[in-house]
């Protein structure tokens, strides 16, 4: 488990993280979304022990992580930094380097994953395309077999096929080994079908954190048709939590938050001619949630 | 915030192996460089005319002198840079620090990997030295085998210094993040101690080393102290680097140093350096402080007087530094409050100088209180190139032999009186900045020092001066007696490209022992008049010179005698003083030469006169006297342009060469022959396709073939006759250009008012002088052993005549 408590980190006048707190449970894929400079990479660097927090703490399995080899042994950080192993290094050389510092590194797994992505271990990292570099970073991190894996912008630059393969690999890693994975991205759509939990990072703070399935079930869209016209107040009187209300003649579209069955029962009591419950995309869910909190989604993403 | 302190392992084997792999490029490059140094001469000294040295000289057109110590210093410098770039610079910092290894463990592993490669580099030097010696042996190039032990000591010293450089890199880049501050810190760390040393030296009024005065442990103790100090310094810097890197943080943007006080400290260092430099420059300009002063009455200005000149530049330097690094005018202004702390540096320099002077004032250097004086032989020789001390080329400290291996104890009244006078007026001479730097970095003390032992048993080393001159010492019997002692050459051996065996060593030492002490002292300390520097040759190569249309040969057979510990070297010139050694040497050389694979071909070329140019020298050693004769010949195939009958010329050359070849082939034993001839035969470009100038150089070490041939009286006379006849017929007559001068000299020799000698010190008769002059010799040895030109001898005679009148 990763516990982040009142974590702050600044670089000169710039405050990258501002009293951030959150807990990331074991065995989940935790997605972090945010614009450039929101603080996602800084948070990953703090979790991987690169930076010393200015304030607050980052604990990995109960241990402070900064300059703590035991705690860091549980974490592998997959990022562009990996190509710095040495100039002109091959993929195999990268693997050897990580094998020398991570005790559980599995060459078998490495070779298997390289085969999946059709990467040759003799390839020079410098000669790889952006997508291939990302693939290499991903398989090296997975082969390290650590309980916690951090992936920084991993899906950026991957083609749709490779992206799906990568997502499946992460998913399988969590299922098979109970690994905790943190993935960052600029795009919510990238993480929508991969993550168990999602967090929105904005100006050094987590402004929203939730279980993806909860988000999707708690918010839903209902399209209704009535014989008579009904206003928003009437629905509110029924005790429904309305996030959005649009009316076109006798047809009403409402975004509701809460228990779906309970809401359906309340609406049925108003005797609609037609009622249809529609799913929301994660992006829509985030938009409405952020609106509730006073943020405008377009400001964030 | 509180940070949970986890116990990190001190060392990580797997990370160490990884770093060994990362550093392998540097390791291999520097090992190759060190191998070349070893090839050029263990210790990197191109002492000999070995092929490697020649190659470097010819190809690069300069005296390239790769030094094993330089290679180590450069290696550690590069490794320090490597650590900084791979572990401290921003991107790599992020990369390394997300690995499950503590920062301090990383430092330890990197240092261990650096040292492991240093061992490999060290071994490469020895490997190169062994290969180099092998090459020289095969190619018959000459060299002095090196003292491997001393090479090891100097390399270890370089490694210790290298560790300090490496650690300094880590410290500076760990405590400072910006390049400007880092450069300033490097400048302060290197510059401040040197400048401090110079400043305190200028405040002094005596010529004894500060350390020696304040720590009365003698000169040996000081050398030991400096050695221990450099080791402790390396350890201390390594420990500081270990903690500094552990505490370092790269993400502290916009800060020059990790902590504000560190930046202030660097700023104060900058101010102190600028202050001292300003003091020295301004005061020098004013004439108040002078480099290399020598007047005893000279008064040093007090530090507070000196510092007044430095206040403004110091203030400006400090303020500018703080302004640049703090990026705030107001902040820089506030930090100026710390500036008075610089006065501590000036105060400390003055206090040390005062303490040294106080101690010196209590010492009684009166003549009566001086027990004895010890003078190192370098003082007498004036150079360390020869004499009793091993030649060290002046590079990187002593790589062979101990620097203080031999000193002469003198109780002579005159010398003690001179020492007393000298002690009173001698001044401390810090010398140039480069010397100060060398002293600081390498712990080298000036060799030009005289050690005075007082009645109370204390010893004081004073920088040498002109008062204790070579002339004064040369007149001191006690000193000459000590120099003449052969104790230091007990078990010494002759160094040569081939092993001559113990018999030659023994014979030479026996003949040395039989000499008069004064003569022996002269021979053991004489540098033979050879030029110092690159072409320093240690074995007997006959030097031929073509001058005034004739070939000359000094026929000086020199042997280098080296003590078993390599502390002492003497270049002994064979001749009348060493008849047995000379004869044995000739015999041994003959045996070696005749076994050489090129010998037969050489004889064949000579016998058929298949060459372009040839020069022939003969020397006869008879009754302990070496008489020389020489001629030059054109090869028979290219005899055009000769005055007279070309066909006859060809025949005469052929006759002469065939006779010489037969003499050589005859290989008569030297023992029992009426005369021993040394034949020097040089064939320039033999007329054989594919053979060039150097064809026979392997055979003869140098350009000339040298044979020692025993001839009976009949053959010797025939050879003389053939040569004389050839010279008369074909060689351009030598026309002396100093007839007037020589007439005066001839008269003086005939009168007995002038005595001339050969190089062996034998007095020349009038007939000898005339013959040599007609043969083209213009240089003679005069009574004081000096070699003078005819013109100078004439001038000397004229002056004497004027004085007499």
Interface residues (C-beta under 8 A of the other chain):
Chain A: X11 X12 X13 X45 X48 X49 X50 X51 X52 X53 X54 X55 X56 X57 X63 X64 X66 X67 X68 X69 X70 X71 X72 X73 X75 X77 X81 X82 X84 X85 X86 X97 X100 X101 X102
Chain B: X1 X3 X4 X6 X8 X9 X12 X14 X15 X17 X18 X22 X91 X92 X93 X94 X95 X97 X98 X99 X100 X101 X102 X103 X105 X246 X249 X251 X253 X254
